[in-house]
Amino acid sequence: MAEGNNSKNECNTNDAENCCNCHQKATPRTEGELKQLRNRLNRITGQLNGIGKMLEENRYCGDILTQVAAVESALQAFGYLILQEHMETCVVEEIQKGNLIVVEEAVDLMKKLK
């Protein structure tokens, strides 16, 4: 990679079209899907903020760890929703176009979510 470029998984621009590693979904999410995903993400953000408050209040370590486990579980469930959507839309569309490399990418994504 050329000097000054970011690593493979980083993007130094908010412009997805000019980013070497950013993609856009061919099938956009519906407003309902977006609302559901945003609501889940907002709950996770609230849980993380709650953990921060627990630290400030010098709360018992066991209580904090319980909340950390809840956040991890919620984030993993969020990831599985995105993975399911990816498999049902992006992967299917790419396979229909003849791009079988997308299967390897999907497997790699599944490994990351383990």
HELIX and SHEET records of a PDB file:
HELIX    1   1 ALA A   16  ASN A   18  5                                   3    
HELIX    2   2 GLU A   31  GLU A   56  1                                  26    
HELIX    3   3 CYS A   61  HIS A   86  1                                  26    
HELIX    4   4 MET A   87  VAL A   91  3                                   5    
HELIX    5   5 VAL A   92  GLN A   96  1                                   5    
HELIX    6   6 ILE A  101  LEU A  113  1                                  13    
END                                                                             
